[in-house]
Amino acid sequence: MDFKNITVAGGGVLGSQIAFQTAYKGFNVNLYDINDEALAKAKERITNLKPYYKADLGITDEAFEEGFKRLSFNSDLSEAVKDADLVIEAIPEVPKIKTPFYEELGKVAPEKTVFVTNSSTLLPSQFAEATGRPGKFLALHFANEIWKNNTAEVMKHAGTEQVNFDRVMEFAKAIGMVALPLQKEQPGYILNSLLVPFLDAAELLLVKEVSDVHTIDKTWMIATGAPMGPFAILDVVGITTAYNIVRAKAEATGKDEFKQLVELLKTEYIDKGKLGRETGEGFYKYPNPAFMEKDFLK
């Protein structure tokens, strides 16, 4: 593996997971975010991963701390990427944020550096020119809770050089992922091409007042045997991410139902600090959500 030094840009829910998983697997990782407050939040998120790694992977406190020692944190982009072989971008799903970020990144990163986006719904071709190095740019998309839901979708755009596609596939395997190659651009990749319409359908049932959160989740769980319903999944994904995706759909389609859903997510959840499992409340309250209760499916 010729990647040694990795920079993760964005310390949100998934960015912090990517950073720690990469460090845990032996790479030097620099986590970049826009200010010290964001970096402090990222450190807290990573520290909070310890019980999950212990419970799900059976690792020791010592192994977790060894991984943590390979992390550094920086709010200066030039400094964060000065030695980077690979930059993994995990910043908000908003083109107006991503495009200027890539323009700046392309100026300050070494010529050797490969860039990947962890975008859930946006295509690498949308940002390829902004990077200044389209041949060294592609998508590497992770599922939430990557230490156990260890998929890594590797997707090229028309200008991606095959050698860099192959290197990113190898890197994904090196950090414990099952590397899944996509040979053509597809909005939503494989996972979100399946998942996002499912979550949209659930949210629209709610906003149209067809049914409530518990009943919708209960229906899905009983009928399919799934361990979680769509609103429990949204709490894991994070309601801010869901809001950004729905807002983009509202702007693109102009449909009233998506506009109403944007308003619902903002006023009833985001404005009230109910951002999902990470904040202790979203559609459910944590750590003991209703869908885990033994009588929920009755």
N, C-alpha and C positions, 0 to 999 in steps of 0.2 A: 504494500500500500504506500503510494508516494505522497499522500496527504499526511502531514504531521500536525500542522498548526491550523486550527479551525476557529473562525470567528462566527458567532451567532449574533445576528442583528435583530434585537427585539427580545425582551425578557418577559413577555406575556405568558399566558397559560402554557402554550405549546413551545414557545421559544425557550422557556426555562427548562422544560422537559428535554428538549433536544440538546441543550447545552450540557445538562448533567449526564444524560445517557452517553453522550460522546466522550465526556471526561471520564466517566465510569469505565468505559471501554479502552482507556489508555491514551487518548489524544489530549494535547494541550488545547485548551479552549479559552477564548477571550469572548466574554459576553458584553456586547455593546447595547446601550440604550441612551435615550436622549438627555437624561440628567441623573443626578445622584439619588433623587427620590425614586425614580423608576428602577434604578439599580438596586436600591435597598429592598424594594418590593420583590424584585427578581430573586434576590438572595433568600428572602423569606419563603417564596414559593419553592425554591430548591430545597431548603431545609425541611419544609413540610412534606417533601417526597419521601423522606427516610422511612416512615412507618409502612408506606406502600411497597417500597423496595424490599423491606424486611419481610413483610407478609406475603408478597406475591413471588419474590425471587429467593427468599431465604438468605439474604446477604447479612453480613455482620455490620455492627456499628463501625468497625475499623475499615471495612471495605468501602462503606459509604463515605467515610472521612477521607480515604485515599483518593476517591473520585473528586471530592470537593476541593482537595488541594491542587488539583490540576486545572481549576477554574480561576480566571482573573476577570475583573470587571472594569469597564472603561466607558466614559461618556464622551471621549474624543475619538471620532471615527478614524482619523488618520493614525492615531496611536493604536487603536483596536485592530486595525487590519495590516499594520506595517509588515508583519511576518506571515500573513495568512496564505495558506495554500488553497483554502476553500472558505468562501463566505456563504452562510446559510441565512437567507433573509426571511424573517418571521415577524414583519411589522404589519400594521392594520390593513385589512382588505379594502383599501381605498386607493384608486389609481392616482389621485392628486397627491397622495403621500408617497406612494411607491416610486413614481416617475422621478421626482427631484432627488429622492434618496439614491436611486441608481445612477443618476447623473453625477452626483457628488462622489459616490463610491467608485465609479469608473475612473475618476480623477486621482483619487488618493490610494487606491489599492495597487500593489505591485503588478507588473505585467503578467506574471505567472498565475495570478489568482483566478480560480474558477468561481463563478457566482451561481448559486441556485436559489430559487424561490420556493417557499413552502406554502404559497398561495393555495387556498382551497378551491377557488372558483375562477380566478383570472388566469389568462394564458401567458406563457413566457414570451410569445411573439409581441405582446402588447408593450413589453419593456425592453426587448432585445436591443433595439437601437440606442435607447437611453443608457445602456450599460457601457457602450463604446467597445464592447468585445462580444458580439453576438455568438461567435463560435465557441466561446467559453461560458455560455449561459444556457441554463435549462431549469427544469422543475424537479424538486425532490419533496414530495408531499407525505407527511406522516399522519397517522391517526392519533387521536388523543389517548393519553395513558400509554405512551409508546413503549414503555418497558415490558408491557404484556400484550398490547394490541400492536404488534411489531411489524406493521406493513410499511413499506417505503415505495411509493409510486415514483418511478423515474421517467420523466416525460421530456422529450426533445421538442424543439421547434425546427422549422425547415432549415435554419442556419446553424444549428448545433453541430459541432464536429463530433464524429463518432467516437474518437479517442476520449473525449471528455465525457460523453455518455457512458462509456465503458468504465472510466475511472470513478464516476459517481455511483454506478452500480456496485463496484467493488467496495467503495467506502460504506455504502449502506449496509452491506453484509458485515463489514468489519465492526460496525457499532451494534450488531445483534439484530438487524432487521431482516425480514424476508423482502428482497429486492424484486419489485414488480415492474417489468419494462413496458412502457407505452410507446409505440412506434409512430403515432400521430398525435397531434394536439387534440385534446378533447376538453371542453369546459367541464370542470368538476371531476376530471380524471375518471377512474373507475369507481372509487369509493363514493365520491360525492355525486356522481351521475346517478347512483342508486339511492344515496342517503338524502340529499337535499330535497328532491321532489316528495319523498316520504315525510320529511319534517315540515315542508311547506303545507302539505295536505292536512297534517295534524293542526298546524297553527291556524289555517283557514277555517277548519271545523270550529276552532275556539272563537275566532274573531267574528264568525257568522252566527255565533251562539247556538250552533247545532248541538254541542255537548260541552262538558267541562273537562278539565285537565285529567282528573282521576278516571273518569269513565272512558275517555279516549285511550289512555295508557292501559287501563285494565282490559279493554277490548282487544288491543293488540297483543298483550301478554298472554291472555287466555287462549286466543284463537291461533297463535303461532308458536307458543312455547318460548317466546323471547324473554330474556331475563329483565329487560327494561322496555318501557314504552317510549314514544317519541319525545315527550316532555322531560322524562328522566335523562334521555340522551342529550337534549338541549341544555340541561343543567350542567352536564359534563363538558360539552362543547364551549359553553359560556354564552350568556344572553347578549353580550356586546357583539360577539362575532355573528350571531344569528341576526341581530339588528342591522349590522352593516350589510349583510347579504340581502335581507329583505328590502332595505332602503334602496339598494342598487336596482332591485327588481321593480320597485315602485317608480323609480325615475325612468327606467328603461321602457316599462309597459304602460305607465300612466293609469294602471287599474286601481279602482277605488279600494278593492279588498286588500291589496298590498299596502296602500296608504293608511288604511285603518289599522292594519297589523303593525306598521311602523309606529303609529301613535300609541297603540296598546303597549308594545314592548318598551317604549320610551317612558310613558307616564306611569305605568303600573309596575315596572320592573327596574329599568335603569335609573330613573330619577329617584327611586326609593332604595337604591343600593342593593337590589336583589339581582345579582349578576350570575347566579348559578351556584353550583356546589362550592366553588372556591370561597365565596363570601358567606357561606352558611345558609343562604336562602336564594331560591330562584322560583321555579314552579313548585318545588318542595322545600322543606326545611331539613337541614343536616346538622348532625351526623346520622340522624335516625329518620330517613324519609318515609313517608306513608307507604310507598310502593314496596318497601321491604317488610312491612308488617305481615304477620301470618294470615290475617283475615282480609288482606287487600283484594285478593282475587276471588272473594266470595260474593 
